[in-house]
Amino acid sequence: MKTLRIIGMAVVAVIMSVNFAACGDDDDDVNTADLVGLWEGVSSDYVEKANGEVVYTDTDDLSDVRMKFNSDGTLVGYEKVNGVWIEEDYVATWTYKDGKLYATSEDAENVIGNVIEVNSERLVIGIHETETEDGVKYEYQDTSTYKKVKE
């Protein structure tokens, strides 16, 4: 289950960010070479709204999560257990096109999301999802920040 949590958080962050980042020509400014490498989680900030009013916020520490974007298009997750980084048995493939990051694995369909920010040191992936239930419009927003680390 930890495997799903680690990669799931990364993948969910990627999936849901489609609506979070504004559309614009700046999508073409992302250098995919900046995505390649090992990323360690910093934090995940979550906001839930009902009819536009904030009803819940939370911040999670992601320092026990890592993901590695390889230049061959594979994505590998890691978890820190008792101070040691353990490679997860979950592997996906990733691609980046037109501001969107796509990830595919045996367990999941294509996952689509916008990268909010990426450079040689920092990766920010946003999550935004909406639904209406019983006349109430709910918004869920999660912004996950990662830092690039040396292998």
DSSP file with accessible surface (Angstrom, degrees, kcal/mol):
  #  RESIDUE AA STRUCTURE BP1 BP2  ACC     N-H-->O    O-->H-N    N-H-->O    O-->H-N    TCO  KAPPA ALPHA  PHI   PSI    X-CA   Y-CA   Z-CA
    1    1 A M     >        0   0  183      0, 0.0     4,-2.1     0, 0.0     5,-0.1   0.000 360.0 360.0 360.0 -32.8    0.0    0.0    0.0
    2    2 A K  H  >  +     0   0  110      1,-0.2     4,-2.6     2,-0.2     5,-0.2   0.873 360.0  56.9 -60.6 -36.4    2.9    2.3    0.7
    3    3 A T  H  >>S+     0   0   27      1,-0.2     4,-2.3     2,-0.2     5,-0.5   0.943 108.1  45.7 -59.1 -48.3    3.9    1.9   -3.0
    4    4 A L  H  >5S+     0   0   92      1,-0.2     4,-2.0     2,-0.2     5,-0.2   0.873 111.4  53.7 -64.0 -36.1    0.5    3.1   -4.1
    5    5 A R  H  X5S+     0   0   91     -4,-2.1     4,-2.3     3,-0.2    -2,-0.2   0.949 112.4  43.0 -63.0 -47.1    0.6    6.0   -1.6
    6    6 A I  H  X5S+     0   0    1     -4,-2.6     4,-1.7     2,-0.2    -2,-0.2   0.979 125.7  30.5 -65.6 -59.2    4.0    7.3   -2.9
    7    7 A I  H  X5S+     0   0    2     -4,-2.3     4,-3.6     1,-0.2     5,-0.3   0.892 117.2  60.0 -69.8 -35.8    3.4    7.0   -6.6
    8    8 A G  H  X<S+     0   0   25     -4,-2.0     4,-3.6    -5,-0.5     5,-0.3   0.909 104.5  49.3 -57.2 -43.1   -0.3    7.6   -6.2
    9    9 A M  H  X S+     0   0   42     -4,-2.3     4,-2.3    -5,-0.2    -1,-0.2   0.928 114.9  44.5 -63.1 -42.6    0.4   11.0   -4.6
   10   10 A A  H  X S+     0   0    3     -4,-1.7     4,-2.0     2,-0.2    -2,-0.2   0.940 118.0  43.3 -66.0 -46.1    2.8   11.9   -7.5
   11   11 A V  H  X S+     0   0   12     -4,-3.6     4,-3.3     2,-0.2    -2,-0.2   0.926 114.2  49.6 -68.0 -43.5    0.4   10.6  -10.1
   12   12 A V  H  X S+     0   0   61     -4,-3.6     4,-2.6    -5,-0.3     5,-0.2   0.922 109.5  52.9 -62.4 -40.9   -2.7   12.1   -8.5
   13   13 A A  H  X S+     0   0    0     -4,-2.3     4,-0.8    -5,-0.3    -1,-0.2   0.921 113.2  43.9 -58.8 -41.9   -0.9   15.4   -8.3
   14   14 A V  H >< S+     0   0    8     -4,-2.0     3,-0.6    -5,-0.2     4,-0.3   0.938 113.5  51.7 -68.0 -44.6   -0.1   15.2  -11.9
   15   15 A I  H >< S+     0   0   66     -4,-3.3     3,-0.9     1,-0.2    -2,-0.2   0.930 113.0  41.6 -57.6 -51.0   -3.6   14.0  -12.9
   16   16 A M  H >< S+     0   0   26     -4,-2.6   112,-3.4     1,-0.2     3,-0.7   0.572  93.1  80.8 -83.8  -6.6   -5.5   16.7  -11.2
   17   17 A S  G XX  +     0   0    0     -4,-0.8     4,-1.5    -3,-0.6     3,-0.8   0.582  64.4  95.2 -78.1  -4.2   -3.3   19.7  -12.1
   18   18 A V  G <4 S+     0   0   44     -3,-0.9    -1,-0.2    94,-0.4    -2,-0.1   0.912  94.7  33.2 -52.6 -46.1   -4.9   20.0  -15.5
   19   19 A N  G <4 S+     0   0  107     -3,-0.7    -1,-0.3   109,-0.5    -2,-0.2   0.570 109.1  69.5 -89.2  -8.1   -7.3   22.6  -14.3
   20   20 A F  T <4 S+     0   0   62     -3,-0.8     2,-0.3    -4,-0.3    -2,-0.2   0.916  87.3  64.5 -79.6 -45.5   -5.1   24.2  -11.8
   21   21 A A  S  < S-     0   0   22     -4,-1.5     2,-0.1   105,-0.1    95,-0.0  -0.580  89.1-114.4 -82.6 141.9   -2.5   25.9  -14.0
   22   22 A A        -     0   0   82     -2,-0.3     2,-0.2     1,-0.1    -1,-0.1  -0.426  30.6-112.1 -72.5 148.4   -3.6   28.6  -16.3
   23   23 A C        +     0   0  123     -2,-0.1     2,-0.3    -4,-0.1    -1,-0.1  -0.511  58.6 118.8 -77.8 150.7   -3.5   28.1  -20.0
   24   24 A G  S >  S-     0   0   35     -2,-0.2     3,-1.2     1,-0.1     4,-0.1  -0.966  74.3 -79.9 169.7 175.2   -1.0   30.1  -22.0
   25   25 A D  G >  S+     0   0  145     -2,-0.3     3,-1.4     1,-0.2     4,-0.2   0.616 106.4  83.6 -72.9 -12.3    2.0   30.2  -24.2
   26   26 A D  G >   +     0   0   96      1,-0.3     3,-1.7     2,-0.2    -1,-0.2   0.656  69.5  81.6 -70.0 -11.0    4.3   29.7  -21.3
   27   27 A D  G X  S+     0   0   33     -3,-1.2     3,-1.1     1,-0.3    72,-0.4   0.830  85.9  58.7 -58.7 -31.4    3.7   25.9  -21.4
   28   28 A D  G <  S+     0   0  116     -3,-1.4    -1,-0.3     1,-0.2    -2,-0.2   0.596  89.4  73.8 -75.6  -8.5    6.3   25.8  -24.2
   29   29 A D  G <  S+     0   0  132     -3,-1.7     2,-0.3    -4,-0.2    -1,-0.2   0.559  70.2 107.6 -81.5  -8.9    8.9   27.3  -21.9
   30   30 A V    <   -     0   0   35     -3,-1.1     2,-0.7    -4,-0.2    69,-0.1  -0.557  62.4-146.7 -75.0 127.9    9.3   24.0  -19.9
   31   31 A N    >>  -     0   0   86     -2,-0.3     3,-2.0    87,-0.3     4,-0.5  -0.857   1.6-154.5 -93.7 112.4   12.6   22.2  -20.6
   32   32 A T  H >> S+     0   0   67     -2,-0.7     3,-1.1     1,-0.3     4,-1.0   0.778  91.9  69.8 -61.9 -23.5   11.9   18.5  -20.4
   33   33 A A  H 34 S+     0   0   60      1,-0.3    -1,-0.3     2,-0.2     3,-0.2   0.828  91.5  61.0 -61.4 -28.0   15.5   17.9  -19.5
   34   34 A D  H <4 S+     0   0   41     -3,-2.0    -1,-0.3     1,-0.2    -2,-0.2   0.784  98.5  56.8 -68.6 -27.0   14.7   19.6  -16.2
   35   35 A L  H << S+     0   0    0     -3,-1.1    34,-0.4    -4,-0.5    -1,-0.2   0.839  86.2  94.1 -71.4 -32.5   12.2   16.9  -15.4
   36   36 A V  S  < S+     0   0   47     -4,-1.0     2,-0.3    -3,-0.2    34,-0.2  -0.411  70.5  49.4 -66.4 129.6   14.8   14.1  -15.7
   37   37 A G  E    S-A   69   0A  12     32,-2.7    32,-2.4    -2,-0.1     2,-0.5  -0.812  93.3 -45.6 137.0-174.0   16.3   13.2  -12.4
   38   38 A L  E     -AB  68 149A  11    111,-0.6   111,-2.7    -2,-0.3     2,-0.4  -0.829  48.1-166.7 -99.7 125.5   15.5   12.3   -8.8
   39   39 A W  E     -AB  67 148A   0     28,-3.1    28,-2.3    -2,-0.5     2,-0.4  -0.944   4.7-158.4-117.3 130.7   12.9   14.4   -7.0
   40   40 A E  E     -AB  66 147A  23    107,-3.2   107,-2.8    -2,-0.4    26,-0.2  -0.911  26.4-112.7-108.8 134.7   12.3   14.4   -3.3
   41   41 A G  E     + B   0 146A   1     24,-3.1   105,-0.3    21,-0.6    24,-0.1  -0.289  32.3 174.6 -64.5 144.9    9.0   15.5   -1.8
   42   42 A V  E     -     0   0A  61    103,-2.9    20,-1.3     1,-0.4    21,-0.5   0.699  59.5 -31.3-110.8 -62.4    8.9   18.6    0.3
   43   43 A S  E     -CB  61 145A  27    102,-1.1   102,-2.8    18,-0.2     2,-0.4  -0.990  39.4-141.9-158.1 162.4    5.2   19.3    1.0
   44   44 A S  E     -CB  60 144A   1     16,-2.1    16,-2.6    -2,-0.3     2,-0.6  -0.987  16.7-160.0-130.9 119.0    1.7   18.9   -0.2
   45   45 A D  E     -CB  59 143A  64     98,-2.7    98,-2.5    -2,-0.4     2,-0.4  -0.902  10.9-166.6-104.9 123.1   -0.8   21.7    0.5
   46   46 A Y  E     -CB  58 142A  54     12,-3.4    12,-2.0    -2,-0.6     2,-0.4  -0.898   9.0-179.4-115.5 135.1   -4.4   20.7    0.3
   47   47 A V  E     -CB  57 141A  37     94,-2.9    94,-2.8    -2,-0.4     2,-0.4  -1.000   5.9-167.5-133.1 132.8   -7.4   23.0    0.1
   48   48 A E  E     -CB  56 140A  46      8,-2.9     7,-2.9    -2,-0.4     8,-1.5  -0.976   8.8-171.8-119.5 133.7  -11.1   22.0   -0.1
   49   49 A K  E     -CB  54 139A  56     90,-2.7    90,-2.3    -2,-0.4     2,-0.5  -0.940  14.5-159.1-124.4 148.0  -13.8   24.5   -0.9
   50   50 A A  E >  S-CB  53 138A  22      3,-2.5     3,-2.0    -2,-0.4    88,-0.2  -0.995  86.0 -16.7-124.3 119.3  -17.6   24.2   -0.9
   51   51 A N  T 3  S-     0   0  105     86,-3.2    87,-0.1    -2,-0.5    -1,-0.1   0.874 130.8 -52.2  50.7  40.9  -19.4   26.8   -3.0
   52   52 A G  T 3  S+     0   0   50     85,-0.5     2,-0.5     1,-0.2    -1,-0.3   0.329 114.2 115.6  85.1  -7.7  -16.2   28.9   -3.1
   53   53 A E  E <  S-C   50   0A 140     -3,-2.0    -3,-2.5     1,-0.0     2,-0.3  -0.818  71.5-117.0-100.4 131.6  -15.7   28.9    0.7
   54   54 A V  E     +C   49   0A  74     -2,-0.5    -5,-0.3    -5,-0.2     3,-0.1  -0.480  39.5 166.3 -66.1 123.8  -12.6   27.2    2.2
   55   55 A V  E     +     0   0A  80     -7,-2.9     2,-0.3     1,-0.4    -6,-0.2   0.532  63.2  16.1-114.4 -13.8  -13.9   24.4    4.4
   56   56 A Y  E     +C   48   0A 114     -8,-1.5    -8,-2.9     2,-0.0    -1,-0.4  -0.949  55.4 179.1-161.6 138.5  -10.6   22.4    5.0
   57   57 A T  E     +C   47   0A  87     -2,-0.3     2,-0.3   -10,-0.2   -10,-0.2  -0.977   8.7 169.3-136.7 153.3   -6.9   22.9    4.6
   58   58 A D  E     -C   46   0A  61    -12,-2.0   -12,-3.4    -2,-0.3     2,-0.4  -0.977  19.9-151.8-159.5 149.7   -4.0   20.6    5.3
   59   59 A T  E     -C   45   0A  87     -2,-0.3     2,-0.4   -14,-0.2   -14,-0.2  -0.999  14.8-163.5-127.8 127.5   -0.2   20.4    4.7
   60   60 A D  E     -C   44   0A  72    -16,-2.6   -16,-2.1    -2,-0.4     2,-0.5  -0.893  20.9-124.5-110.6 144.3    1.6   17.0    4.5
   61   61 A D  E     -C   43   0A 106     -2,-0.4   -18,-0.2   -18,-0.2     3,-0.2  -0.730  24.0-177.6 -82.5 124.2    5.3   16.4    4.8
   62   62 A L    >   +     0   0    0    -20,-1.3     3,-2.0    -2,-0.5   -21,-0.6   0.179  45.7 117.0-107.4  17.8    6.4   14.5    1.7
   63   63 A S  T 3  S+     0   0   45    -21,-0.5    -1,-0.1     1,-0.3   -21,-0.1   0.605  71.5  59.5 -68.0  -6.7   10.1   14.1    2.7
   64   64 A D  T 3  S+     0   0   42     -3,-0.2    16,-1.9   -22,-0.1     2,-0.4   0.221  94.8  81.5-101.7  16.1    9.7   10.3    2.7
   65   65 A V  E <   + D   0  79A   1     -3,-2.0   -24,-3.1    14,-0.2     2,-0.3  -0.965  51.1 171.9-124.5 134.7    8.7   10.2   -1.0
   66   66 A R  E     -AD  40  78A  44     12,-2.0    12,-2.7    -2,-0.4     2,-0.3  -0.980   8.9-169.7-135.1 152.3   11.0   10.3   -4.0
   67   67 A M  E     -AD  39  77A   2    -28,-2.3   -28,-3.1    -2,-0.3     2,-0.5  -0.994   9.9-151.0-140.3 143.2   10.3    9.8   -7.7
   68   68 A K  E     -AD  38  76A  39      8,-2.9     8,-2.0    -2,-0.3     2,-0.7  -0.965   0.8-159.9-121.1 118.1   12.8    9.5  -10.5
   69   69 A F  E     -AD  37  75A   2    -32,-2.4   -32,-2.7    -2,-0.5     2,-0.2  -0.872  19.8-156.1 -92.6 111.3   12.1   10.6  -14.1
   70   70 A N    >   -     0   0   33      4,-3.0     3,-1.9    -2,-0.7    24,-0.1  -0.629  23.6-122.9 -89.1 152.2   14.6    8.7  -16.3
   71   71 A S  T 3  S+     0   0  108      1,-0.3    -1,-0.1    -2,-0.2   -35,-0.0   0.720 110.3  65.9 -66.9 -18.2   15.6   10.0  -19.7
   72   72 A D  T 3  S-     0   0  118      2,-0.1    -1,-0.3     1,-0.0    -3,-0.0   0.397 123.7-101.5 -83.6   4.9   14.4    6.7  -21.2
   73   73 A G  S <  S+     0   0   17     -3,-1.9    21,-3.0     1,-0.3     2,-0.3   0.535  80.2 129.9  91.1   7.7   10.8    7.6  -20.3
   74   74 A T  E     - E   0  93A  33     19,-0.3    -4,-3.0    29,-0.1     2,-0.4  -0.671  42.3-154.5 -95.9 153.2   10.5    5.5  -17.1
   75   75 A L  E     -DE  69  92A   5     17,-3.1    17,-2.3    -2,-0.3     2,-0.4  -0.995  11.8-173.6-127.3 126.0    9.3    6.7  -13.8
   76   76 A V  E     -DE  68  91A  10     -8,-2.0    -8,-2.9    -2,-0.4     2,-0.3  -0.959  11.1-145.4-124.2 140.1   10.3    5.0  -10.5
   77   77 A G  E     -D   67   0A   0     13,-0.9    11,-3.0    -2,-0.4     2,-0.3  -0.730  11.3-166.2-104.4 154.1    9.1    5.7   -7.0
   78   78 A Y  E     -DE  66  87A  39    -12,-2.7   -12,-2.0    -2,-0.3     2,-0.4  -0.977   4.0-160.8-136.2 151.3   11.0    5.5   -3.7
   79   79 A E  E     -DE  65  86A  15      7,-2.4     7,-3.1    -2,-0.3     2,-0.6  -0.991  19.9-128.4-133.1 140.2   10.0    5.4   -0.1
   80   80 A K  E     + E   0  85A  87    -16,-1.9     2,-0.5    -2,-0.4     5,-0.2  -0.790  30.3 178.0 -90.8 118.2   12.1    6.2    3.0
   81   81 A V  E >  S- E   0  84A  59      3,-3.0     3,-1.9    -2,-0.6    -2,-0.0  -0.985  70.0 -18.2-124.2 120.5   11.8    3.4    5.6
   82   82 A N  T 3  S-     0   0  164     -2,-0.5    -1,-0.1     1,-0.3     3,-0.1   0.882 129.3 -51.3  51.1  41.5   13.8    3.5    8.8
   83   83 A G  T 3  S+     0   0   58      1,-0.2     2,-0.4    -3,-0.0    -1,-0.3   0.491 118.9 107.8  80.0   4.0   16.1    6.1    7.2
   84   84 A V  E <   -E   81   0A  86     -3,-1.9    -3,-3.0    -5,-0.0     2,-0.5  -0.945  69.0-126.4-119.5 134.1   16.8    4.0    4.1
   85   85 A W  E     -E   80   0A  61     -2,-0.4     2,-0.5    -5,-0.2    -5,-0.2  -0.651  26.3-164.2 -79.7 125.3   15.4    4.7    0.6
   86   86 A I  E     -E   79   0A  79     -7,-3.1    -7,-2.4    -2,-0.5     2,-0.4  -0.941  17.2-129.2-112.9 127.2   13.7    1.7   -0.8
   87   87 A E  E     -E   78   0A 115     -2,-0.5    -9,-0.2    -9,-0.2     2,-0.1  -0.594  26.4-131.1 -75.6 130.3   12.9    1.5   -4.5
   88   88 A E  E     -     0   0A  16    -11,-3.0   -11,-0.2    -2,-0.4    -1,-0.1  -0.429  10.3-126.5 -77.0 156.7    9.2    0.6   -5.1
   89   89 A D  E    S+     0   0A 143     -2,-0.1     2,-0.5   -13,-0.1    -1,-0.1   0.347  81.7 105.0 -85.8   9.6    8.3   -2.2   -7.5
   90   90 A Y  E     +     0   0A  21    -13,-0.1   -13,-0.9    15,-0.0     2,-0.4  -0.788  46.1 174.0 -91.1 124.2    6.0    0.3   -9.3
   91   91 A V  E     +E   76   0A  73     -2,-0.5    15,-0.5   -15,-0.2     2,-0.3  -0.999   1.2 173.6-132.1 136.1    7.4    1.5  -12.6
   92   92 A A  E     -E   75   0A   2    -17,-2.3   -17,-3.1    -2,-0.4     2,-0.4  -0.813  28.6-118.5-127.3 171.3    5.5    3.7  -15.1
   93   93 A T  E     -EF  74 104A  77     11,-2.8    11,-2.4    -2,-0.3     2,-0.3  -0.870  29.7-161.4-109.2 150.2    6.4    5.5  -18.3
   94   94 A W  E     + F   0 103A  23    -21,-3.0     2,-0.3    -2,-0.4     9,-0.2  -0.961  13.8 176.1-132.7 150.6    6.2    9.2  -18.6
   95   95 A T  E     - F   0 102A  83      7,-2.1     7,-3.3    -2,-0.3     2,-0.4  -0.971  16.1-147.9-144.2 157.1    6.0   11.8  -21.4
   96   96 A Y  E     + F   0 101A  35     -2,-0.3     2,-0.3     5,-0.2     5,-0.2  -0.997  25.4 158.6-129.2 128.8    5.6   15.6  -21.4
   97   97 A K  E >   - F   0 100A 131      3,-2.6     3,-1.9    -2,-0.4    -2,-0.0  -0.953  63.0  -9.3-153.6 132.3    3.8   17.4  -24.2
   98   98 A D  T 3  S-     0   0   99     -2,-0.3   -70,-0.1     1,-0.3     3,-0.1   0.862 128.6 -48.5  52.1  42.8    2.1   20.8  -24.4
   99   99 A G  T 3  S+     0   0    0    -72,-0.4    16,-1.1     1,-0.2     2,-0.4   0.510 116.9 110.1  82.4   1.8    2.4   21.6  -20.7
  100  100 A K  E <   -FG  97 114A  61     -3,-1.9    -3,-2.6    14,-0.2     2,-0.5  -0.905  56.5-147.7-117.2 142.6    1.0   18.2  -19.7
  101  101 A L  E     -FG  96 113A   2     12,-3.3    12,-0.9    -2,-0.4     2,-0.4  -0.915  15.0-162.9-106.9 126.7    2.7   15.3  -18.1
  102  102 A Y  E     -FG  95 112A  61     -7,-3.3    -7,-2.1    -2,-0.5     2,-0.4  -0.939   7.4-176.9-112.4 133.3    1.4   11.8  -19.0
  103  103 A A  E     -FG  94 111A   7      8,-1.2     8,-1.5    -2,-0.4     2,-0.4  -0.996   0.7-175.7-131.2 136.2    2.2    8.7  -16.9
  104  104 A T  E     +F   93   0A  50    -11,-2.4   -11,-2.8    -2,-0.4     2,-0.3  -0.994   8.6 162.3-133.3 137.3    1.1    5.2  -17.7
  105  105 A S  E >   - G   0 108A  18      3,-1.3     3,-0.6    -2,-0.4   -13,-0.1  -0.867  53.4 -97.8-139.3 177.0    1.5    2.0  -15.8
  106  106 A E  T 3  S+     0   0  194    -15,-0.5   -14,-0.1    -2,-0.3    -1,-0.0   0.825 124.2  44.9 -64.0 -32.0    0.1   -1.5  -15.7
  107  107 A D  T 3  S+     0   0  124      2,-0.1     2,-0.3     1,-0.0    -1,-0.2   0.532 114.7  45.6 -92.0  -8.9   -2.2   -0.4  -12.9
  108  108 A A  E <  S-G  105   0A  39     -3,-0.6    -3,-1.3     3,-0.0     3,-0.1  -0.976  71.7-124.1-140.0 151.7   -3.4    2.9  -14.2
  109  109 A E  E     -     0   0A 171     -2,-0.3    -4,-0.1     1,-0.2    -6,-0.1  -0.193  65.0 -54.4 -76.1 178.8   -4.6    4.5  -17.4
  110  110 A N  E     -     0   0A 105     -6,-0.1     2,-0.5    -8,-0.1    -1,-0.2  -0.305  57.9-148.5 -55.5 135.9   -2.9    7.5  -18.9
  111  111 A V  E     -G  103   0A   8     -8,-1.5    -8,-1.2    -3,-0.1     2,-0.4  -0.946  11.8-161.8-112.1 129.2   -2.7   10.2  -16.3
  112  112 A I  E     +G  102   0A  68     -2,-0.5   -94,-0.4   -10,-0.2     2,-0.3  -0.928  21.3 143.1-118.6 136.4   -2.8   13.8  -17.5
  113  113 A G  E     -G  101   0A   0    -12,-0.9   -12,-3.3    -2,-0.4     2,-0.4  -0.989  41.7-113.3-163.9 159.5   -1.7   16.9  -15.6
  114  114 A N  E     -G  100   0A   6     -2,-0.3    12,-0.8    12,-0.3     2,-0.6  -0.826  24.6-132.6 -97.0 138.7    0.0   20.3  -16.0
  115  115 A V  E     -H  125   0A  10    -16,-1.1    10,-0.2    -2,-0.4     3,-0.2  -0.805  15.0-164.7 -86.4 122.1    3.3   21.0  -14.4
  116  116 A I  E    S-     0   0A  62      8,-1.6     2,-0.3    -2,-0.6     9,-0.2   0.915  71.6  -2.6 -74.5 -43.7    3.0   24.3  -12.6
  117  117 A E  E     +H  124   0A  69      7,-1.7     7,-2.9    -3,-0.1     2,-0.3  -0.990  63.0 167.7-150.7 137.1    6.7   24.9  -12.3
  118  118 A V  E     +H  123   0A  18     -2,-0.3     2,-0.3     5,-0.2   -87,-0.3  -0.952  12.8 141.9-149.6 133.2    9.8   23.0  -13.2
  119  119 A N        -     0   0   56      3,-1.8    -2,-0.0    -2,-0.3   -89,-0.0  -0.835  68.5 -70.7-148.0-168.4   13.4   24.0  -13.3
  120  120 A S  S    S+     0   0   72     -2,-0.3     3,-0.1     1,-0.2    27,-0.0   0.626 130.2  25.3 -69.5  -8.3   16.8   22.5  -12.4
  121  121 A E  S    S+     0   0  144      1,-0.3    27,-1.9    26,-0.1     2,-0.4   0.613 117.9  44.9-126.3 -19.9   16.0   22.6   -8.6
  122  122 A R  E     - I   0 147A 106     25,-0.2    -3,-1.8   -83,-0.0     2,-0.4  -0.988  47.1-172.1-141.2 139.2   12.2   22.6   -8.1
  123  123 A L  E     -HI 118 146A   0     23,-2.3    23,-2.9    -2,-0.4     2,-0.5  -0.998   7.9-174.2-129.8 126.7    9.1   20.8   -9.4
  124  124 A V  E     -HI 117 145A   6     -7,-2.9    -7,-1.7    -2,-0.4    -8,-1.6  -0.992   0.9-175.1-124.6 125.0    5.6   21.9   -8.5
  125  125 A I  E     -HI 115 144A   0     19,-2.6    19,-3.1    -2,-0.5     2,-0.3  -0.982  10.8-154.2-121.1 127.4    2.6   19.9   -9.5
  126  126 A G  E     - I   0 143A   0    -12,-0.8     2,-0.4    -2,-0.5   -12,-0.3  -0.707   3.6-154.9-103.9 154.0   -0.9   21.1   -8.8
  127  127 A I  E     + I   0 142A   5     15,-2.3    15,-1.8    -2,-0.3     2,-0.4  -0.991  16.9 168.8-124.1 133.2   -4.1   19.2   -8.4
  128  128 A H  E     + I   0 141A  26   -112,-3.4  -109,-0.5    -2,-0.4     2,-0.3  -0.951   3.6 161.4-147.8 125.0   -7.5   20.7   -9.1
  129  129 A E  E     - I   0 140A  91     11,-2.2    11,-2.9    -2,-0.4     2,-0.3  -0.995  13.7-165.5-141.4 144.0  -10.8   18.8   -9.3
  130  130 A T  E     + I   0 139A  64     -2,-0.3     2,-0.3     9,-0.2     9,-0.2  -0.951  10.7 166.7-129.6 153.1  -14.4   19.9   -9.0
  131  131 A E  E     - I   0 138A  83      7,-2.1     7,-3.7    -2,-0.3     2,-0.5  -0.972  25.0-136.8-156.3 155.8  -17.7   18.1   -8.5
  132  132 A T  E     + I   0 137A  99     -2,-0.3     2,-0.4     5,-0.2     5,-0.2  -0.982  23.7 173.8-119.5 129.2  -21.2   19.1   -7.7
  133  133 A E  E >   - I   0 136A 100      3,-2.5     3,-2.1    -2,-0.5    -2,-0.0  -0.992  69.9 -13.0-137.3 126.0  -23.2   17.1   -5.2
  134  134 A D  T 3  S-     0   0  150     -2,-0.4    -1,-0.1     1,-0.3     3,-0.1   0.871 129.5 -52.7  51.9  40.0  -26.7   17.9   -3.9
  135  135 A G  T 3  S+     0   0   64      1,-0.2     2,-0.5     0, 0.0    -1,-0.3   0.474 113.6 118.0  80.0   0.9  -26.3   21.4   -5.3
  136  136 A V  E <   - I   0 133A  36     -3,-2.1    -3,-2.5   -86,-0.0     2,-0.7  -0.893  57.6-143.2-104.2 127.8  -23.0   22.1   -3.6
  137  137 A K  E     - I   0 132A 100     -2,-0.5   -86,-3.2    -5,-0.2   -85,-0.5  -0.807  19.6-163.4 -91.0 118.8  -20.0   22.7   -5.8
  138  138 A Y  E     -BI  50 131A  58     -7,-3.7    -7,-2.1    -2,-0.7     2,-0.4  -0.837   6.2-167.1-103.8 139.0  -16.9   21.2   -4.3
  139  139 A E  E     -BI  49 130A  35    -90,-2.3   -90,-2.7    -2,-0.4     2,-0.5  -0.991   1.3-166.6-124.2 135.3  -13.3   22.1   -5.3
  140  140 A Y  E     -BI  48 129A  36    -11,-2.9   -11,-2.2    -2,-0.4     2,-0.4  -0.990   9.1-179.5-123.1 124.6  -10.3   20.1   -4.3
  141  141 A Q  E     +BI  47 128A  45    -94,-2.8   -94,-2.9    -2,-0.5     2,-0.4  -0.990   5.5 175.2-128.6 129.6   -6.8   21.6   -4.8
  142  142 A D  E     -BI  46 127A  28    -15,-1.8   -15,-2.3    -2,-0.4     2,-0.5  -0.990   8.5-168.8-136.3 125.8   -3.5   20.0   -3.9
  143  143 A T  E     -BI  45 126A  31    -98,-2.5   -98,-2.7    -2,-0.4     2,-0.5  -0.969   8.0-166.5-117.9 115.5   -0.1   21.5   -4.7
  144  144 A S  E     -BI  44 125A   1    -19,-3.1   -19,-2.6    -2,-0.5     2,-0.4  -0.896   2.4-160.0-106.9 132.2    2.9   19.2   -4.3
  145  145 A T  E     -BI  43 124A  16   -102,-2.8  -103,-2.9    -2,-0.5  -102,-1.1  -0.914   9.4-177.5-114.2 135.9    6.4   20.6   -4.2
  146  146 A Y  E     -BI  41 123A   1    -23,-2.9   -23,-2.3    -2,-0.4     2,-0.4  -0.930  14.3-146.5-127.8 153.0    9.5   18.5   -4.9
  147  147 A K  E     -BI  40 122A 101   -107,-2.8  -107,-3.2    -2,-0.3     2,-0.3  -0.935  25.1-115.2-118.3 144.4   13.2   19.4   -4.8
  148  148 A K  E     -B   39   0A  62    -27,-1.9     2,-0.3    -2,-0.4  -109,-0.2  -0.597  36.1-169.8 -78.4 135.0   15.8   17.8   -7.1
  149  149 A V  E     -B   38   0A  28   -111,-2.7  -111,-0.6    -2,-0.3     2,-0.2  -0.901  24.2-108.3-124.5 154.9   18.4   15.8   -5.3
  150  150 A K              0   0  197     -2,-0.3  -113,-0.0  -113,-0.1  -111,-0.0  -0.583 360.0 360.0 -80.2 146.0   21.6   14.2   -6.4
  151  151 A E              0   0  156     -2,-0.2    -1,-0.1  -113,-0.0     0, 0.0  -0.430 360.0 360.0 -83.8 360.0   21.7   10.4   -6.7
